[in-house]
Amino acid sequence: MNGVHDMGGMDGFGKVDPEPNEPMFHEEWESRVLAMVRAMGAAGAFNIDASRFYRETLPPQVYLSSSYYRKWLLGLEALLLDKGFISNDDVTAGHAVAPAKALKHGKFSVADIERIMVRGKFGRAAPGPAKFKAGDRVRAKNIHPATHTRLPRYVRGHVGVVERDHGCHVFPDTVANDAGEHPQWLYTVVFDGRELWGPDSDPTTKVSIDAFEPYLEAV
């Protein structure tokens, strides 16, 4: 979707100023948000792409003024409200005021933490042969879906070269909306900086992205 989250290739947001020796969490609540998101995903409330989609749909003024984990918290709240796992009354009260909707998986123990914190496996059997191979010139389609996509806006309509075939993987554009996994071939595509940003771009710049086959067309 064309949301404010898709900031790649844009300027005007100020200098990136890394924090020396930055801690993993700046506040204790941030670690709790991470734990809640991971636990609810592992319990079957949603998948990783749905979680990303809800963060992407935050209003621009909220997104740009929020810290990393505040985005996670607000996205989680909106997602759980939409899925019926919590109610507005629960949010207002700060605790459950009615029996919760059942989850697919039960309670977790300390022994489950490592498994929950590791990302799942997204490789799937191929539904058919790959359309592209390393060395092929391809154009990223000029698409503007209203829902989740992993195709960056700044490459749409531009020509690149396939560098690598990663096999078939779950397709984020459909699974984020509970429309099925629909496995698709995934490629690394390399773009010249001048192709993306014109002749004033640094001539040595190259940008690599991972793009699913439905995002691409042959040149």
C-alpha positions as CSV (number, residue, x, y, z in Angstrom):
1,M,0.0,0.0,0.0
2,N,1.1,3.6,-0.5
3,G,1.5,4.6,3.1
4,V,3.9,6.8,5.0
5,H,5.7,3.7,6.1
6,D,7.1,3.3,2.6
7,M,9.9,5.9,3.1
8,G,12.6,4.3,0.9
9,G,14.1,6.7,-1.6
10,M,12.5,9.7,0.0
11,D,14.3,12.7,1.6
12,G,13.5,15.5,3.9
13,F,13.2,13.5,7.1
14,G,16.5,14.7,8.6
15,K,19.8,13.1,9.4
16,V,20.1,9.5,10.5
17,D,21.9,9.8,13.9
18,P,22.6,6.4,15.4
19,E,22.7,6.2,19.1
20,P,26.1,5.0,20.5
21,N,25.8,1.7,22.4
22,E,22.0,1.8,21.9
23,P,20.2,-0.6,24.3
24,M,17.9,-3.3,23.0
25,F,15.0,-1.5,24.8
26,H,14.8,2.1,26.0
27,E,11.9,1.4,28.4
28,E,10.6,-1.7,30.1
29,W,7.2,-1.5,28.3
30,E,8.9,-1.9,24.9
31,S,10.1,-5.4,25.9
32,R,6.5,-6.2,26.9
33,V,5.2,-5.1,23.5
34,L,7.7,-7.3,21.7
35,A,6.6,-10.2,23.9
36,M,2.9,-9.6,23.3
37,V,3.3,-9.4,19.5
38,R,5.4,-12.5,19.4
39,A,3.1,-14.5,21.7
40,M,-0.1,-13.5,20.0
41,G,1.4,-14.4,16.6
42,A,2.6,-17.8,17.9
43,A,-0.9,-18.4,19.4
44,G,-2.4,-18.0,16.0
45,A,-4.1,-14.6,16.3
46,F,-2.3,-13.3,13.2
47,N,0.7,-13.8,10.9
48,I,3.7,-11.6,10.5
49,D,2.4,-9.9,7.3
50,A,-0.9,-9.0,8.9
51,S,1.1,-7.5,11.8
52,R,3.1,-5.4,9.4
53,F,0.0,-4.3,7.5
54,Y,-1.6,-2.9,10.7
55,R,1.5,-0.9,11.5
56,E,1.5,0.4,7.9
57,T,-2.1,1.7,8.3
58,L,-1.4,4.0,11.2
59,P,-2.3,7.6,10.3
60,P,0.7,9.5,8.9
61,Q,0.9,12.0,11.8
62,V,0.8,9.1,14.3
63,Y,3.3,7.0,12.4
64,L,5.8,9.8,12.0
65,S,5.6,10.9,15.6
66,S,5.8,7.4,17.2
67,S,8.8,5.4,18.3
68,Y,9.4,2.0,16.9
69,Y,7.7,0.0,19.6
70,R,4.8,2.5,19.9
71,K,4.1,1.6,16.3
72,W,4.1,-2.0,17.3
73,L,1.8,-1.4,20.2
74,L,-0.8,0.7,18.2
75,G,-0.7,-1.8,15.3
76,L,-1.2,-4.7,17.7
77,E,-4.1,-3.0,19.4
78,A,-5.9,-2.2,16.1
79,L,-5.3,-5.8,14.9
80,L,-6.7,-7.5,18.0
81,L,-9.7,-5.2,18.0
82,D,-10.5,-6.0,14.3
83,K,-10.0,-9.8,14.9
84,G,-12.2,-9.7,18.0
85,F,-9.6,-10.8,20.5
86,I,-10.1,-7.6,22.6
87,S,-12.8,-5.0,22.8
88,N,-12.8,-1.2,23.2
89,D,-14.0,-1.7,26.8
90,D,-10.9,-3.9,27.5
91,V,-8.7,-1.1,26.1
92,T,-10.4,1.6,28.1
93,A,-10.2,-0.4,31.3
94,G,-6.7,-1.6,30.7
95,H,-7.6,-5.2,31.4
96,A,-10.1,-7.9,30.2
97,V,-13.7,-7.1,31.1
98,A,-15.2,-10.1,29.4
99,P,-14.1,-13.6,28.5
100,A,-11.5,-13.6,25.7
101,K,-12.0,-15.1,22.3
102,A,-10.3,-18.5,22.1
103,L,-6.9,-18.7,20.4
104,K,-5.7,-21.5,18.1
105,H,-2.9,-22.5,20.5
106,G,-2.8,-22.7,24.2
107,K,-0.6,-21.2,26.9
108,F,3.2,-21.0,26.6
109,S,5.9,-21.8,29.0
110,V,9.5,-20.6,29.5
111,A,10.6,-23.6,27.4
112,D,8.6,-22.2,24.4
113,I,10.3,-18.7,24.4
114,E,13.2,-19.6,22.0
115,R,10.8,-21.1,19.5
116,I,8.4,-18.2,19.7
117,M,11.1,-15.6,19.2
118,V,12.5,-17.3,16.1
119,R,10.9,-16.3,12.8
120,G,8.9,-19.1,11.1
121,K,9.8,-21.0,7.9
122,F,8.2,-19.4,4.8
123,G,9.7,-21.6,2.0
124,R,7.0,-23.7,0.1
125,A,6.8,-26.1,-2.7
126,A,6.8,-24.5,-6.2
127,P,3.4,-24.4,-7.9
128,G,5.2,-24.2,-11.3
129,P,8.5,-23.3,-13.0
130,A,10.2,-20.0,-12.3
131,K,9.5,-17.3,-14.9
132,F,12.9,-15.6,-14.5
133,K,16.6,-16.5,-14.0
134,A,19.8,-14.7,-13.0
135,G,20.8,-12.2,-15.6
136,D,17.2,-11.5,-16.9
137,R,16.2,-7.8,-17.2
138,V,12.9,-7.2,-15.5
139,R,10.6,-4.2,-14.8
140,A,9.0,-3.8,-11.4
141,K,5.3,-3.4,-12.2
142,N,3.7,0.0,-11.5
143,I,1.2,-1.3,-9.0
144,H,-0.5,0.5,-6.1
145,P,-2.4,-2.0,-4.0
146,A,-4.6,-0.8,-1.2
147,T,-3.5,-3.6,1.0
148,H,-0.1,-5.0,2.0
149,T,2.8,-5.4,-0.4
150,R,6.5,-5.9,-0.2
151,L,7.3,-4.1,-3.4
152,P,8.9,-0.7,-2.5
153,R,7.3,2.3,-4.2
154,Y,10.6,3.7,-5.4
155,V,11.3,0.8,-7.8
156,R,7.9,0.6,-9.4
157,G,8.1,1.1,-13.1
158,H,11.9,0.8,-13.2
159,V,14.1,-1.8,-14.8
160,G,16.6,-4.0,-12.9
161,V,18.5,-7.3,-13.4
162,V,17.7,-10.6,-11.6
163,E,20.7,-11.5,-9.5
164,R,19.4,-14.6,-7.6
165,D,16.5,-17.0,-7.3
166,H,15.5,-17.8,-3.7
167,G,12.9,-20.4,-4.5
168,C,9.2,-20.2,-3.6
169,H,7.9,-18.5,-0.5
170,V,4.6,-17.5,1.1
171,F,3.2,-14.5,-0.7
172,P,2.8,-11.6,1.8
173,D,0.3,-9.7,-0.4
174,T,-2.4,-12.4,0.1
175,V,-1.5,-14.0,3.5
176,A,-1.7,-10.6,5.2
177,N,-5.4,-10.4,4.4
178,D,-6.2,-14.1,5.2
179,A,-6.5,-14.8,1.4
180,G,-4.2,-17.8,1.5
181,E,-0.4,-18.4,1.2
182,H,-0.3,-18.6,-2.6
183,P,3.5,-19.4,-2.8
184,Q,5.4,-17.4,-5.3
185,W,9.0,-17.4,-6.6
186,L,11.2,-14.8,-4.9
187,Y,14.2,-13.1,-6.6
188,T,16.9,-10.6,-5.7
189,V,16.8,-7.8,-8.3
190,V,19.5,-5.2,-8.6
191,F,18.7,-1.6,-9.8
192,D,21.1,1.1,-11.0
193,G,20.8,4.3,-8.9
194,R,20.4,6.4,-12.0
195,E,17.6,4.2,-13.2
196,L,15.8,4.9,-9.9
197,W,16.6,8.6,-9.2
198,G,17.9,10.0,-12.5
199,P,21.2,11.3,-13.9
200,D,22.0,13.3,-10.7
201,S,22.2,10.1,-8.7
202,D,25.6,8.8,-7.6
203,P,26.7,6.7,-10.6
204,T,28.2,4.0,-8.3
205,T,24.9,3.4,-6.4
206,K,23.2,0.1,-6.8
207,V,20.1,-1.0,-4.9
208,S,19.1,-4.7,-4.3
209,I,15.6,-5.7,-3.3
210,D,13.9,-9.0,-2.9
211,A,10.8,-9.1,-5.2
212,F,8.1,-11.8,-5.7
213,E,7.4,-12.9,-9.2
214,P,4.0,-11.2,-9.5
215,Y,5.7,-7.9,-9.0
216,L,7.9,-8.3,-12.1
217,E,7.5,-8.4,-15.9
218,A,10.0,-9.3,-18.5
219,V,11.8,-6.5,-20.4
